[in-house]
Amino acid sequence: MTARKNRVSSPVLDGSSHLSGPQGPKPRDWDSGWERTARKVSHPPCGPSRGHVHPATMERPHSCLSVHQTDDPVCLDRVGGRSPRSLQSTYFSFSPCVSRSKCLPHSLSSPRPAGQCKRGESCNFMMRLFGGLIRPLQNKIICQILQHLSEITQAQRCCLSMTTVDKTGVKCLGSLFQSDEESVYGYTQAEWDKCIMGYVVSTGRPLNISDAREVINDVCSVSSLIWPYSQFRSLVLLELAQLVSNDYPSVDDMLIKLAAFILPVTKAQFCTVFISDDSSTVVQELIQFMDNDSLLKQKGCCVCLLLTVKHETAYTFFFFTFLRIGVCQLVNKMPFTETEVFSRADEHFLEDFAVYCALGLQKFNAQQRADKTRVLSYQISALQEEIDALEEAVIPSADVFSLLDFGFSDFDMSQTAMTQAVVRMFLDLNLPQEFNIDYKTLCQWVLSIQKCYRSNVVYHNWSHALRTAQCMFAMLQTKELKSNFSSLEVLALMIASLCHDLDHRGVNNSFIERSNQPLAQLYGHSSLEHHHYDMCLLILNNPGSQILSSLSLNEYRACVQMIEKNILATDLAIYIEKRTNFFKLAQSNSCLWTEEGHRELLRSMLMTASDICAITKPWPVQKRIAELVATEFFAQGDREKYELNIQPMHVMDRENSTRLPHMQVDYIDGICSPLFEALASICESCSPLKEGCRRNRKHWQQLADGGEEEERIKIKGKTDGEREEAS
């Protein structure tokens, strides 16, 4: 409700309608969502509504500065295609549909006479109008009410707009009624009323403008009237941040929301966002688009930002989303604006828009990765029934499982007993008490490790992980190592030994590289070992399996670094590089426990010794494990021969299966014996490993010699037979 020289708009108590005063031209800097709603539908002052604004067109976040999309955005792919590397352009068009009237707009310079109501306190006009009203209100009656209110308040004009609720539950303006039924006001004046009343709806507070003529002459918006530019820009930034914080089903939906917000702020007709993975593509396609765009040819008004990106570098208005670049573009000022070119303030708003587009894309990409991680987390998590069963089970002692015996074998153990054996090793090393590891968390972590070993792999499976961890446990319980390694080193060694072959595929690094698998492209070298380490971290960070959560930041970093080095040490290529220095230390008896480099080298050798400990097992166990290894190797050789069309190494060629004893002897002499002998010289308690390796070499050598003798007999018999035939 507004007097002649001032304007007031106030929310109705029941929330069903809003009143406003005289009309004025369209504001310049701010256009609310309810203003754009009026562009869709024009109403006669007292006639029936010509259309209904569908609630779907009133989507907006809950904020006094929010805007909503009035027209369905038209997404144009100007360059064709939607491939990840093709240029994508999204057009957001907001073209108002304005109804024209045969009546001229009411002039503010010739206000109609207004006076107080002659009825005074005894006025029963409203009581007669509403008291006995049975039929619904008609438009003519509403106009009479507005005319009466204008007389009472001595206002030049009185407007009423019914409110509706969009699909988000937020109130917004609907049909507009005016006190002068013979006047149809122009597009600009109608928008001015809608903008004021829209502000009242969004804030719930009355608005009283003392000098409406000055506001109209300055073409100033309600928002800029209330706030200075700096505060207004801050509110725009807050609204952009609110929009970015929401969740969206797709990138297009997010950009539509952001574009729908920035358009009324800058009074632009169109907003275009280009996204591309290639900088040259986006520049070339943008130039081609701008050359062919009819809108630019009409007025040639465009403000555009070219955005480039570098790693971990984000400039003020750069479109930052990993290594992608993009372009944000505003085209053409809306009609009825003071100027047809974009101002410096518009450039600032576009810079802000670009930054929040980048943040939104970054958030969307992070959300997608988080969703994938949640799926992966489900896949690597153990069943709750298994966790409860292990937690409630009575764990047998280490003697029951023979965990301190270097001749340990798991062939007769059940899966339940194997997981209990791992828990027993951690308990006997006092690790849960030392690092405040929750017992249920420990159980879930062990079961998750077991689940991430592939059951269809013949040798590099859960059984191999258990044997490796048991050998490490037995060595760490010896007096030399137990007294020199810290608890944190013991924890890192046990975790690494149990996780060192997680998700092994049954092939080696050479096959990964030759077949050009993603792991080779991702890591380059030691592909499998890096993958095992990443899987280890994934499980350690999986909710419910975070056994390192109680460590301090420094302890956690040190532990994770040791785990990584320990797992990488199981790559035999790295072992061969490091073993020369270790052998020198062992021969000269110069290994210093106070030297961190010596300790790290010893930890690496312990990892390799645990990994190849099968060669030290009692002969029946060793022979059976060797056959498992050969089966896995020969399967890889078959794949190399028939899938990759290459000749496999002799140890993986099935044609050399009869030479397994010879290959085992070479393996012991080249890899195993030197390591166990050097290790025994530093840690005498590890001598059983050296002795077991020697015994098994004798067995393999006997088989090799026996095989050669049998081969000589076969050859001799064949030769004798040929001679008899010749005679």
Buried (B, 14 or more C-beta within 10 A) or exposed (E): BBBBEBBBBBBBEEEEBBBBBBBBBBBBBBBBBBBBBBBBBBBBBBEEBEEEBEEEBBBBBEBBBBBBBBBEBEBEEBBEEEEEEBBBBBBBBBEBEBEEBEEEBBEBEEEEEBEEBEEEEEEEBEEEBEEEEEEEEEBEBBBBBBBBBBBBBEBBBBBBBBBBEBEBEBBBBBBBBBBBBEBBBBBBBBBBBBBBBBBBBBBEEEBEBEEBBEBBEBBBBBBBBBBEEEEBBEBBBEBBEBBBEEEBEEBBEBBBBBBBBBBBBBBBBBBBBBBBBBBEBBBBBBEEBBEEBEBBEEEEBBBBBBBBBEEEEBBEBBBBBEEBBBBBBBBBBBEBBBEEEBBEBBBBBBBBBBBBBBBBBBBBBEEEEEEEEEEEBEEBBBEEEBBEBBBEBEBEEBEEBBBBBBEBBBEEBEEEBBBBBBBBBBBBBEBBEBBEBBEEBBBBBBBBBBBBBBEEBBBBBBBBBBBBBBBBBBBBBBEBBEEEBEBBBBBBBBBBBBBBBBBBBBBBBBBBBBBEBEBBEEBEEBBBBBBBBBBBBBBBEBEBBBBBBBBEEEBBEBBBEBBBBBBBBBBBEBBEEBBEEBBEBBEEEEBEBEEEEBBBBBBBBBBBBBBBBBBBBBEEBBBEBBEBBBBBBBBBBBBBBEEEEEEBEEBBBBEBEEBBBBBBBBBBEEBBBBBBBBBBBBBEBBBBBBEBBBBBBEBBBEBBEEBEEEEEEEEEEEEEEEEEEEE
